[in-house]
Amino acid sequence: MHRISSRALRLAVGAALSGVLALPSTALALDTFFVGPRAMGMAGANVASVTDTTAQYYNPAAFGFFGMVGSETDKKGKTVEKRLTSDNNNVGRKEWGWDVVYGGAGFSAHKDLGDIINDFSDVNLDKLESSGIQSEDDLRAVVNLAKDLNLLEEEGNGLTVNVLGGTAFRVGSFALGVRGYGQGAAWVSNVDTDLIGLDVDIGDLNTQIASYAPAGAAGHSVSLLTTAQQSQLAAAGLDPNAIAVIDYMAIQEGLTQEDIAPFADTMESIALTSQSGANNGDLSANKTTVGVTGFGLTEVPFSYGYAFNEHFAIGGNLKFMVGRVYGTQVLVFNNDTDEIMEKTQEDYKQTINFGVDLGAMARFRWVQFGVVGRNLNSPKFEGPDVTNVDGSVTKFQDVKVKPQAQAGIAFIPFETVTFEVDYDLTKNETLLGGYETQYLRAGVEWDVFRFLALRGGIYTNMAEDDIGLVYTAGVGLNLWAVRFDVSGAVSSKTMEYDGEEYPREAHVVAGLSIDF
């Protein structure tokens, strides 16, 4: 396993933080979360079958059915409680419960981010700066660098990281909880392709390209670069042979006519830097600027559910909300990762607001339906004004938690077996500018002997195809009234880094609860 040079690492960090948010004109939004390990194990499909305090998130109407039982006369003439026919998952037995604590974290690498970081991990920028191109791998690294730098500014291309945690208590049809969410994102506000660390003169650059060209490039006729782009590179000092090699390698790296124009511009910048003489490509002078933003939300929901009869119920939440919008701007090559995170945490604005959720649930023998609308009043949280390193002031955008709607249908043939399918009725904007989510989810739970709950599921984002199918699994251990649950998720699509394959998306959630 090779060691990444410090400058390449900074460039990789810049890539991870970049492209995540192409600054739009409207307020930013917040994506959905996995609240609680039971739902996580079932791919988030819980709107129609939720059985615990996470009904505050998935469907507060469920609280209307908690503790609801029928009655009958026994053989002795006494009136006794009776489980209702439509109470498929036996929530009528639930009187009170406490989710002592639950928490989780996850990440998603969107679009080309994984490829960018993998390419940057192979670049030894310190060596390139001091010695220029000394191998075919070095030449390929320069081509990839020129290709990837232009991807940094594309919308929806980046990394999102989220964390959550909370606790909640319920009695009968009422519940009170405390939840915290956190999500981070960033964007490149300026990409400097002029100073990327190649301190060689143009003559040496042409010689090095010719010396370390791949074998297949010999005699290659230019077919991807247009005539105008060839003239552009020639005017920057590259000779015809170097241009042919660059064209060949661009084709090998999968560039198309759609990608070639910005690639040619970057290669021109590299050549012009070399043409003006050595010591003009010092990476420490690179002005690539990253804007970093994050959103932390703490909410205290008070919930109530009301059942009209054993079949129909409605419910809602009134939420006290405290939101912090974080933001800063840093020079990627003049700040290390710790400095970036430290500065981000210093620059924030806190806003207090409230939110409203509503849900409805219908249940019949073996089948249940649910629908929920979250944050129907679109609570907004103000972004900070941040003073940049050059003295200018950047106004970071407000974060608006826009309404979200989700519907589900559950099939519960036995109290211990649940199948559910959920679908987002709305496309949900995210902190990742230009990136939306609209999930289709399916999950199953088998509570074996009421002691061991086994869960599985699958979900996919119908609005984008970069992550692919995501598989979930979970387990719950029930020790009388105390229950421990843990669940995780991993995507089918992977990205390569340092020769190893990693999922493009992964999550984990765990929790401890008491249930009566």
N, C-alpha and C positions, 0 to 999 in steps of 0.2 A: 504494500500500500504506500503510495507516494505522499509526500507532504506538500500541501498547497502553499505557494508563496504568499507572503503577507499582503501584497498588492492585489494578487488575484483573489485572495479571500475577501478583501474589501470590495472588489468589483462584484464578487458573488453575493456579498451581503447587499450591495446596492441593487443587484438584480432581484434578490428576494424581497426587498422593500419597494421595488419599483414597479411601475405598470399596474400596480394593484388598484390605483385610484386615478383615473383620468378625470380631472376636476370638472364636473358638470355644473350647469348653471343653477340647478335646483338643489334643495337640501338633500343630504345623504340619508340613507335608510339603514335599517337593521334587519338581518336575516333571522330565520327561525332557529331554535335551539332544541337540543335533546334534553328534556327536563325529567330526570329520574332514570334509574337503571332498568326498570321494567319496560318502559317505553323504548329506551335505546335498544334493548335486546329484540324488540319487535319492530325495529326499523322506524320507530316513531309513530306507528299505527295504533293509536290509543283513543281517538276521539269518540268511538262508540263503545269501548269496553273498559275504560279506565276504572280502577277499583281502589284508589288511594288518594292521598292529598294532592298528587300531581293533577287531579281533576281541575285544580285552580288554573292550570295552563291548558290542558287538553280539552276539557269540557266541564265547566262548573255546574251544568245541569245535573250531572251525576250525583251531586250532593243531595238532590231532592229524593233520590231513591235509597240513600243510605239510611239504615234503620227502619225501613218501611216493610211491615209484615202484615199478613192477613190474620184471620182468626177462624176457629172452628170449635165445635163442642165435642169433647171427648166422650168416651163411654160412660164416664161417671157424671156427665152433665156439666162439667166445668168448661169454661171458655179458655182455650189455649191458643198460643201463637201458631201461625201456619205460614210456611214459605209460599210466596206468591208464584203462580204458574209462570209469569213472565220474568221472574227474577232469575235469569239464566246463570249469572255468576255469583248469586247469593250475597249481594251487597246489603240485603235486608238485615243480616246478622251483625253488621258493622255499627257499633255505637260510638266509638271514638278511636283515634289513632294519631300517632306522632311520627313523622319522618324526622328522626333525630338530626340527621345530616345526610346530604348527598352532594356530590360534586363530580366534575369531569372536565375534560379538555379535548381539543381536537384541532386538526389543521387540514387545509386543502391547498394543493398546488395547482393553479389553474393555467390552462392553455399551454404555452411554450415554456413556462418557468423552469420545469424540471430539466429540459434540454439545455436551457441557458446556463443554469448552475453547473450542470455536468460539463459543458464546454469550458466554462471558466475555470473549473477545477483542474483542467489539463493545461492551463496557461501559466507558464512561469514568467510573469511580467518583469521581475527583477533581471532575469537572464536575458530576455528580449531587449530590455532597455540598455544593458551593458554590452551585449555581444551581437544583437540583431538576430537574423534567421540563420541557424546553424544546423538544421535538420528538416526533413520532410514534416515531422510532427510540429516543429516551430512554424513552418509555413501554413500548415493546416490550422494551427491555433490562431494565426493572424486572420485567415479567411473567416474562421468561426467568430472571432472577435468582431470583425466588421459586420458580419451578419447579425449577431446577437445584440449589438449596441442599438440597432434600429428597432429591435423588438421591444426594448424597454418602455417605449412610449405608447405601445399599442394598448387600447382599452381592454380591460378584463384579463390582462396577462400578469399574474402575480400570485402572491401567497396571502391567505387569510388564516388567522389563528384565533381561536375562541376558548374561553374558560367560563365555567358557571358553577354555582354552588347555592345551597339554600337549606332551609328547614321550614316545616309547616306543621300545624296542629289542627285537628278537626274534632268537632263534637256534633253528632247528629247531622243536620243539614247546613252547618256553619263551618267555616275554616278561616284560619289566619296564618299567614306565612311571611317569610322574608326570603327574597331571591336576589342573587347578584349575577349579572352577565358582563362579560368583557369581550370585545372584539377589536382587533388591530388591523390597520391597512396603511398603505403609503403610495406615493407616486413620484415619478421623476419629473421635476419641473423644468429641468434643463439637462440635456445630454451633450457633453463636450466630446466630440469625435476628433478634435484637432490634436489634443495632447493625450496620447494613450501610451506613451513610454517607448517609442521606437526611435532611438537616437542614432541613426545612421544616415549617411548622405545618399542621394538618389542613385548615384552610380553603384555604390555598394548594394543598395536595395535591389536594383535590377540584376546584379550578379548573383546575389543570394537566392532570388526567386528562380533564376535559371539553374543554379547549381543543385537546388533541392526540390525541383519539380518532380511529381510522381512520374513513373515510367510511362503511364498511359497518356501523359500530356504531350509527348513528343509528336510533332507534326499536327497537333490539334488545330482545327480551324474554328475561329470564334463563331459561336452560334447563339449564345444567350445575350451577351452585351450588344446593344444596338450600335449602329455606326456613330451616332452622336455620343454615346457613352464611351466608346473606344477613343474618340477624339478628345473627350473630357479627360480621360486617364493619360493620354499621350501628352496633352498640354501640361499635365501635372508632372511630367518627366518620366513616366513609365514607357519602356520600349515595347515594340510589337510582340516580342517573345514573352515578356512578363505579362502583358495583357492577355495573351492566349492561355498562359498557365492559370491566371486568375479566373478566366472564363471557364476553363476545364474544371477547376476545383470548386467553383460555385455550383456547377452542374452536379458534381459528385456530392456536394453537401445538400442537395435538394432544393436549391433556389429556383424560383420560377420568374416569369416576366413580371409578375405582380410584386416580387421582392427585389428585383435587380436594381431598380432606380436608387433607392436609399443605400443599398450595398455599394453601388458605384460611387455615390457621394462620399461614403466613409473611406473607401479605398483612395479616392482622390485626396481626402484630407491627410491620410497617412503619407501619400507620396509628396504632397506639398510641404508637409513638415520636414520630410527628408530633404527635399529640394532646397529648403532654406538653410540647411546645414545642421550639424549635430547639436545636441543639447537644447533642442527646441521642443522635445517631446516629453519633458519631465512630468511624470505622472502626478507628482506632488502639487503641480500647478493646475491639474485638471479641475474644471469648474462644474463637473456633473453634480447636480443638486437634487437631493431627495427630500420631499415633504413627507412627514410621518404623521399619521392621525390615528387616534384610537377613541373608543367609546366605552365607558363603564357605566352600567345602569344598576342601581339598587331599587327594588320595588317591594312594597309591603301590601300584598293583596288581601282584602277582606271579601270572603265569598259566601254566597247563599244560593241554595237550590230549592226549588219548589216543585213538587209533584202534583199534577192535577188529579191523577189516578195512578194505578199501577203501570200504565202504559206510556204516559207522556209527562215530561218534566222540562222546566226551563231553569236557567241559573245565570249568575253574573258575578263579576268581580269589580270592585272599586279599588283602584291601586294608587297609593301614594308613591311617587317616583322621584328619585334623585339621580340625575345624570351628569356625568363629567365628560366633556369633549376635550381630548388632548390633541396638541398639534405642535410641530416644530419643523424647521428646515435646516438641513445640514449638508456640508460638502462631503461626499462619500469618501474621498481620498484624504481628507484632513481630519476625519473623526473615526475613532474605532467604534465597535459595536456598543461597548459599555457607555461611551460618551453619548451616542445617539439615544440609547434608552434613558439615560439619566436626564438629558435635556428634554426628551418627550414628556417625562413624568413631571417636570417643573412647569411646563406650559399647559395650562388647562383652564376651562371655565365650568363652573358648576351651576346647574339650574334645577329648580324644584318644579314638578308638574304633577299631574294625575292622569290615570288611564282608565278606560272602561272596556270590559270584555263581556260578551253575551254568548250563551250556548243553549242548545236544545237537544233533547234526546227522546227517542221513541224506542220501545222494546216490546217484543212479542215473543212467544215461545220459540227459542233457538236463534232468533234474529234480533239485532239491535241496530239502530241508526243514530248518527250524531252529526251535529254541525256546530262550529264555533267561529266567532268573529273576535279577533284580538285588537286591542288598541283602536277602537272604533272612532275615537276623538282625535287621532293623529297627534299625540303629544310631541312637542318640539323642544330641543335642548340646544342652547346657543353655543357656537364655536368661539374659540379665543382669538384675540388679536396678539400676534407673536412678532417680536422684533427680531429680524434676521441678522446674520453676521455682518452684512453690509449697512446696517442701520435702517433698512426699509422695513415696513410693517406688512405682514401678511394676515389677512382676515380669513381664518379657517371657517369652513362652512358649518351651518347648523346641522344637527342630526334630527331628522324627523322619523319617529317610529310609526310607520304608515300602517293602515289597517291590513290585517291578514285574515283570510277565511279558509277553513279546512273542513272537509266532510269525510265521514267514514261509515262503513257498514261492517258489522261483526256477525259471525256465525258461531254460536256457542252450543254445540250439541250436548255437552256435559259441563257441569260446573267447573271441572278441572281442565277443560280443553277450549281454547279460543283461537279462532282465525279472524283476521281483520285486514281490510284494505282501505286505505285513506288516500285522498287526493287534495292537493292545494287548489282551491277555487280561484285564487289570485296569483298573479306573477309577483314575486316579492323582490324588490330592489335590495341591494346589499351595500356594504361599505366599499365593495369592489366596483368602482365606477364602470358602467357599461355591462355589468354582469348581473343576471337575474336568476332566481330559482323558482321552480314550480315542481314540487316533488310528487311522485307516485310511490306509495309505500304499501308493503304487504308484510304481515307478521303473524306468528303463531306462538302459542304458549301451551305447555303441558305441565300441569302441577302434579307430579308423580306422588301419589299417596299423601298429598298435602304437605310433603316434607321437602321435596326437591323440585323446584320450578325450572324447566328447560325452555329456552326461548330462542327463536331464530327469525330472520327476516331479510328483506331485500328492498332497496329503494333506488330510485334514479331521478335525476334532474331532467324534466321534460323540456326545460328552457335552454339547456346547454348540453353538449355531448363530450366535454373534455374529461370528465371524471369517470364516466361509464357507470356500470352497475356497482352498487355498494352492498356488501354482505354484512349482516349483523348477527350476533349470537350473545346469549347471556344465561346466567344461572342465578337462582335464588335459593338460599338455604333458610328454612323456616324452623326455628327452635322455639316451639310453643308460640309465645306472643312476640318474640324478637326475630327479626328477619334481616339477613344480610344479602344484598344483591350486587352483582357486578356484570357489566355488559361492555361490548366493544364493537367496532365497525372497521372494515377495511375495504378499499375499492378494488375492483377488478383490474383497472388500468394502473400501470406502474410507470415510474420514471427511473432513469439510471443515474447513479452518482458514484464515482470512484469505482466503477466496475461492479457495483451491487445494485440490485433492483429494490425499489421502495414503493409503497403504495402512494398514489396521488392524493388519497384522502384517508384519514384514520381518526377514530374517536374512542374514548373510554369514559365510562360513567360508573360510579359505585355509590352505594348508600346503605344506611342502617336505619331500620324503622321498627316501631312498636304498633301492633294492630289488634284491636278488640272489636 
